[in-house]
Amino acid sequence: MERVTGIGGVFFRSGDPERLAAWYEQHLGVNSGLQGDMMWQQEAGPTVWAPFPQDTDYFGRPEQQVMVNFRVRDLDAMLAQLHDSGIDPDDEVVEAAGVGRFAHIRDPAGTRLELWEPAD
């Protein structure tokens, strides 16, 4: 059976795409590649594909239909870097045994994002 080999892109609407793309590049190191620049090359690793119940509050706002989870090597270092830029997590860092550590932040559009440091 033929199947997909990974996520090729994540596309979403924005009232100010250039500003939002610059925020993702500056704070998370994700280059959109839409301006002819080098596209972001992610490292190999686990990817979760998980539908959630329609009434979940895990994504934050009820109208947010999708949440992107970014893998990070060192969650504490990433959170310190974000804090220095005025970006703090929505809540406390959560640890799930055997899965890893999680934190949530919001981009300038108010979209909730998840940062995940996988367990070893």
C-alpha positions in Angstrom: 0.0 0.0 0.0 1.3 3.5 -0.9 1.2 6.1 1.9 2.3 9.6 2.6 5.9 10.1 3.9 5.3 13.1 6.2 3.8 16.5 6.5 4.6 18.6 3.5 3.2 21.9 4.8 0.8 23.5 7.1 -1.3 26.3 5.6 -3.6 28.7 7.5 -5.3 32.0 7.0 -3.9 35.3 8.4 -5.0 38.9 8.4 -1.3 39.9 8.0 0.6 36.9 6.5 4.0 38.7 6.2 4.0 39.8 9.8 2.9 36.4 11.1 5.5 34.7 8.9 8.2 37.0 10.3 7.1 36.2 13.9 7.4 32.4 13.3 10.8 32.8 11.7 12.1 35.2 14.5 10.8 33.3 17.5 10.5 29.7 16.4 13.0 29.5 13.5 10.4 28.4 11.0 11.0 30.0 7.6 7.8 29.9 5.4 9.8 29.6 2.1 7.1 31.7 0.5 9.4 34.6 -0.4 11.8 32.3 -2.4 13.9 31.8 0.7 15.1 28.4 1.8 12.2 26.4 3.2 12.3 25.3 6.8 13.9 21.8 7.0 12.6 19.9 10.0 14.5 17.2 11.8 13.3 13.6 11.6 11.2 12.5 14.5 7.8 11.4 15.7 4.7 13.1 14.4 1.3 12.6 16.0 -1.8 12.7 13.9 -4.7 12.9 16.3 -8.3 14.0 15.8 -9.8 15.5 19.0 -13.4 15.7 20.1 -15.3 18.7 18.6 -15.8 20.2 22.1 -12.2 20.0 23.2 -10.8 23.0 25.1 -7.2 21.8 24.5 -6.8 24.1 21.5 -7.8 27.2 23.4 -10.5 29.2 21.5 -13.5 27.2 20.4 -13.1 28.5 16.8 -9.5 27.3 16.6 -9.9 24.1 14.6 -6.3 22.9 14.4 -3.3 23.2 16.7 0.3 22.8 15.5 2.7 20.9 17.8 6.4 21.8 17.3 9.1 19.4 18.6 11.9 21.1 20.5 15.2 19.7 21.8 15.3 21.7 25.0 11.9 23.0 26.2 13.4 25.1 29.0 15.9 26.8 26.7 13.1 27.5 24.2 10.8 29.0 26.8 13.7 31.1 28.2 14.4 32.4 24.7 10.7 33.2 24.1 10.4 34.8 27.5 13.3 37.2 26.6 11.2 38.2 23.6 8.1 38.9 25.8 6.4 35.6 25.0 5.3 33.5 27.9 3.5 30.1 28.0 -0.2 30.0 28.5 0.1 27.7 31.4 2.6 25.5 33.3 4.9 23.0 31.6 3.2 19.6 31.7 5.1 16.3 31.8 3.6 13.1 30.5 5.5 10.0 31.5 7.1 8.3 28.6 5.9 11.0 26.2 7.7 14.1 27.1 7.2 17.7 28.3 4.7 20.2 26.8 4.1 24.0 26.9 1.6 26.2 25.1 2.2 29.6 23.6 0.1 31.9 21.3 1.3 33.5 18.1 0.4 37.2 17.4 -3.0 36.1 15.8 -3.9 34.4 19.1 -3.4 30.9 17.7 -2.5 28.4 20.4 0.7 26.4 19.6 2.2 23.4 21.4 5.9 23.0 22.1 6.9 19.4 22.8 10.2 18.0 24.1 9.8 14.3 23.4 10.9 11.8 26.1 14.3 10.1 25.5 
